[in-house]
């Protein structure tokens, strides 16, 4: 498959999900693919606190703008909730695009049962998720991103979240409904060309 060349003024930012990290398979795949194209890429190791995590991402976006780069967000699961918030509230959102992969559209509800101590998926780090974090997520919900600047990738085989709820949350955005697959979108490579094409648009 021949891919159109990418503009040189973009920064792709991958926003990982709950308990995940830059060592996730999608993060590592993106790093490899984008490096091969010479596209700037960032994947911060996000704090378990939603407010701190958002600050981390906002700092990267601000620094990107200072360098004349236009951010492109790829948010997976809880990262999709963060991307939704950023695309709703940041002044820079008019120069941004976002792809939400199996996004947590009701993150406070879905993670309320996860209060406690957890081991990170990709390290031995012990992370404490608190009731305050759930409340922070509740306050961050909502938002009204420009539907034309948002794409939703929803896998019907997602074992954790309801793909129909994802699509219904963003009725006027572009949808890529993946038949089967799973919450981690383990066949991400198959869908990358469509995701990439959307994110390369002005």
Secondary structure, DSSP 8 states (H G I E B T S, - for coil): -------TTEEEEEE--TT--TTSHHHHHHHHHHHHHT-EEE-----SSHHHHHHHHHHHHHHHHHTT-EEEEEEETHHHHHHHHHHHH-GGGGG-EEEEES--TTHHHHHGGG-EEEE-TTSS-EEEE-HHHHHHHHHH------GGGEEEEEETT-SSS-HHHHHHHTTTSEEEEESS--TT-TTHHHHHHHHHHHHH--
